[in-house]
């Protein structure tokens, strides 16, 4: 039976024997984890805590100083505690993007996990840069297990997404019905100029794929407003769907703590994200966006999925 995909929102906890495990993905969940650690400790449990948030906070949160709390270490398959349908087949990424913690935390060299559990949501950081034979191995594992790949969650890197990579992954990705995901983070500077060229190339390569299955993460706030809007519009003009993510400091202790740079302000960052992520761009350009209006009524049970960055 294939488990349903549902992210818990950046914080997971579970008990094994006399030990309570806390896994913290986002720094703005650290205060909550601190209070939960106090509660578990008061109940007589040992407490072990880990996750990307502690690395991002450089281990300086008061949670680290709690007596009786073990920090760090590896817990195999911890990602399944955040989403029972999620798995990873490799760790690390050679890109070293300044706004991403993967390379500092997991390394620039890939660590392969050949015995990974085959599940529908694959969260590897950079599938297209993996050794070709290991990509083939991952695909073969899915095909042999009869498990559909519903989502390659962290996507592909445009620089390494060649026609060969596309043809390799196309049967598995398209059979699963999930989106082709990649990012368009900047367009200026030596890195940005190359990224724009590669992103445009990839969007042209995917021209025959349905728009709803081409999801492009667009970072905003890291460049001036006009440049970020140009990137969003280029995604739309190439028949893809933008998913906009306002830039945040890696050590933000609140989800509302946006990083204000260039000619942006907090409200503008939120407005552009809502205009894009609620698909208002299908009906009107941003200059006609009305903040008080929603593109569709929100369902009573609708919640924000922090991993996907979507209302689900």
C-alpha positions in Angstrom: 0.0 0.0 0.0 1.4 3.4 -1.0 1.3 5.9 1.9 -0.5 9.2 1.4 1.9 12.2 0.9 1.5 14.7 3.7 4.2 16.9 5.2 3.9 17.6 8.9 5.1 21.3 8.5 8.8 21.2 9.5 8.7 19.5 12.9 8.3 15.8 13.7 8.5 14.0 17.0 8.3 10.3 18.0 9.1 8.0 20.9 11.2 4.9 20.9 11.7 3.2 24.2 12.6 5.8 26.8 13.8 8.3 24.2 11.9 11.1 22.5 13.2 12.1 19.1 12.6 15.6 17.8 13.4 16.4 14.1 13.4 20.1 13.2 13.5 21.1 9.6 12.9 24.9 9.9 14.5 27.3 12.2 11.2 28.9 13.1 10.2 25.6 14.7 13.1 25.7 17.2 11.2 27.5 19.9 8.4 24.9 19.6 11.0 22.1 19.8 12.5 23.7 22.9 9.1 23.6 24.7 8.5 20.0 23.6 11.9 19.0 24.8 11.1 20.5 28.2 7.8 18.5 28.3 9.4 15.2 27.3 12.2 15.7 29.8 9.7 16.4 32.6 8.0 13.1 31.8 11.2 11.3 32.3 12.2 10.7 28.7 15.7 11.1 27.2 15.6 13.6 24.4 17.5 13.5 21.2 17.1 16.4 18.7 18.4 16.9 15.2 17.5 18.2 11.7 18.6 21.0 9.4 17.3 23.8 11.6 20.0 23.2 14.2 22.7 23.3 11.6 21.2 26.6 10.2 21.1 28.1 13.6 24.8 27.2 14.0 23.8 25.3 17.2 23.3 28.5 19.0 19.7 28.1 20.1 19.0 27.6 23.8 17.6 24.1 22.9 21.3 23.0 22.5 22.0 24.0 26.1 19.3 21.9 27.7 20.6 19.4 30.2 19.7 15.8 29.2 19.2 16.7 25.5 21.4 15.0 22.9 21.9 17.1 19.8 22.8 15.8 16.4 23.7 12.4 15.1 22.1 10.5 12.3 18.7 8.8 12.4 18.1 6.7 9.3 15.1 7.6 7.2 14.1 10.5 9.5 12.4 12.1 6.4 9.6 9.6 6.6 8.7 11.1 10.0 8.0 14.3 8.1 6.2 12.6 5.3 5.5 8.9 5.2 5.6 9.0 1.4 9.0 10.6 1.2 12.4 9.1 0.7 16.0 10.1 -0.3 18.4 8.1 -2.5 21.4 10.5 -2.1 22.7 13.3 0.1 24.8 16.3 -0.9 25.0 18.7 -3.8 27.9 20.2 -5.7 26.2 23.5 -6.5 26.9 25.4 -3.3 24.2 28.0 -3.7 24.7 30.9 -1.2 21.0 30.7 0.0 21.0 26.9 0.5 22.4 24.9 3.4 22.6 21.5 1.5 26.2 21.8 0.5 27.5 23.0 3.8 25.4 20.5 5.7 25.7 17.4 3.5 28.8 18.1 1.4 29.6 18.9 -2.1 30.2 15.3 -2.9 27.2 13.0 -3.2 26.6 10.3 -0.6 24.7 7.5 -2.3 22.1 5.5 -0.3 21.5 2.4 -2.5 19.2 0.7 0.0 16.8 3.7 0.1 13.1 2.8 0.7 11.2 3.2 -2.5 8.4 5.7 -1.9 6.4 8.1 -4.2 8.1 11.4 -3.1 11.8 11.5 -4.0 13.6 14.4 -2.2 17.1 14.2 -3.5 18.7 17.6 -3.8 20.1 17.3 -7.3 19.0 14.3 -9.3 20.4 15.4 -12.7 23.9 15.8 -11.3 24.1 12.3 -9.9 26.3 9.7 -11.7 24.3 8.5 -14.7 24.5 4.8 -13.6 23.1 5.8 -10.2 20.2 7.6 -11.8 19.5 4.5 -13.8 19.6 2.5 -10.6 17.1 4.8 -8.9 14.7 4.5 -11.8 15.1 0.8 -12.0 14.3 0.5 -8.3 11.0 2.3 -8.8 10.1 0.3 -11.8 10.9 -3.0 -10.2 9.0 -2.1 -7.0 6.0 -0.9 -9.0 5.9 2.4 -7.1 4.9 5.5 -9.0 7.2 8.5 -8.7 4.5 11.1 -7.8 7.0 13.9 -7.2 10.7 14.5 -7.6 10.3 17.1 -4.9 13.6 19.0 -4.9 13.8 18.8 -8.7 16.5 18.9 -11.3 19.4 21.4 -11.8 19.0 23.2 -15.1 22.8 23.3 -15.7 22.9 19.5 -15.8 19.5 18.8 -17.2 20.4 17.6 -20.7 18.3 15.9 -23.3 19.8 12.6 -22.2 18.6 13.3 -18.6 15.2 14.3 -19.8 14.8 11.1 -21.8 16.2 9.0 -18.9 13.6 10.3 -16.4 10.7 11.0 -18.7 9.0 7.6 -18.5 9.1 7.5 -14.7 8.2 11.2 -14.1 5.4 11.3 -16.6 4.0 7.9 -15.6 3.7 9.3 -12.0 2.0 12.4 -13.2 4.0 14.7 -11.0 5.6 18.0 -12.0 9.0 18.6 -13.5 10.6 20.8 -10.9 13.6 23.1 -11.2 14.6 26.6 -10.0 15.2 30.0 -11.5 16.9 31.9 -8.7 18.8 34.8 -10.3 19.6 36.4 -13.7 22.6 38.7 -13.0 26.2 38.2 -12.1 28.4 35.4 -13.5 26.2 32.7 -11.9 22.9 34.4 -12.8 23.8 34.9 -16.5 24.6 31.2 -16.9 21.5 30.2 -14.9 19.1 32.3 -17.0 20.5 30.7 -20.2 20.2 27.2 -18.8 16.7 27.7 -17.4 15.5 29.1 -20.7 17.0 26.1 -22.5 15.3 23.7 -20.1 11.9 25.4 -20.5 12.2 25.1 -24.3 13.2 21.4 -23.9 10.0 20.8 -21.9 7.8 22.7 -24.3 5.6 19.7 -25.1 4.9 19.0 -21.4 1.6 20.3 -20.0 2.0 23.6 -18.2 0.6 22.3 -14.9 3.4 19.7 -14.9 6.2 22.3 -15.2 6.7 23.8 -11.8 9.5 26.4 -11.6 10.7 27.7 -8.2 11.3 31.4 -8.5 13.2 33.1 -5.7 12.2 36.7 -5.1 13.7 39.5 -3.0 17.2 38.5 -3.8 17.3 40.8 -6.8 15.4 44.1 -7.5 11.7 43.9 -8.1 11.9 44.4 -11.9 14.4 41.6 -12.3 12.4 39.1 -10.2 9.2 40.0 -12.1 11.0 39.4 -15.3 12.0 35.9 -14.2 8.4 35.1 -13.2 7.1 36.4 -16.6 9.7 34.4 -18.5 8.4 31.3 -16.7 4.8 32.1 -17.7 5.8 33.0 -21.3 7.5 29.7 -21.7 4.3 27.8 -20.7 5.4 26.8 -17.2 3.9 27.6 -13.8 5.9 29.7 -11.4 6.1 28.9 -7.7 7.4 32.0 -6.0 9.4 31.9 -2.8 10.4 35.1 -0.9 14.0 35.0 0.2 14.5 34.4 3.9 17.6 34.4 6.2 18.7 30.8 6.9 18.4 31.6 10.6 14.9 33.1 10.7 13.1 32.2 13.9 9.7 33.2 12.5 8.0 32.2 9.2 7.1 35.9 8.9 10.7 37.1 9.1 11.3 37.9 5.5 14.7 39.3 4.3 14.0 42.9 3.0 16.6 43.9 0.3 16.8 46.1 -2.8 13.5 47.9 -3.5 11.3 45.3 -1.9 9.2 45.6 1.3 7.5 42.9 3.3 4.0 43.6 1.8 5.3 43.5 -1.8 7.0 40.2 -1.2 3.8 38.7 0.1 1.7 40.2 -2.6 3.9 38.8 -5.4 4.0 35.4 -3.8 0.2 35.2 -3.4 -0.4 36.5 -6.9 1.8 33.8 -8.3 1.1 30.9 -6.1 -2.7 31.3 -6.1 -2.5 31.4 -9.9 -3.9 34.9 -10.2 -1.5 35.5 -13.0 -3.7 33.4 -15.2 -6.4 36.1 -14.9 -4.5 39.4 -14.5 -1.0 40.9 -14.5 0.4 41.8 -11.1 -0.3 45.5 -11.5 -4.0 44.6 -11.4 -3.7 42.3 -8.4 -6.2 43.1 -5.6 -4.8 42.0 -2.3 -8.2 41.4 -0.6 -9.4 39.2 -3.4 -8.7 35.5 -3.6 -8.4 33.5 -6.8 -10.7 30.9 -5.3 -12.4 30.3 -1.9 -10.1 28.5 0.6 -11.4 25.2 1.8 -12.0 24.8 5.5 -9.5 22.0 5.7 -6.9 23.7 3.5 -3.5 24.0 5.1 -0.1 25.4 4.0 2.4 22.7 3.1 5.8 24.3 4.1 7.9 21.8 2.2 6.1 22.2 -1.1 5.3 25.8 -0.5 1.7 25.3 -1.5 -1.8 25.3 0.0 -3.0 21.7 0.0 
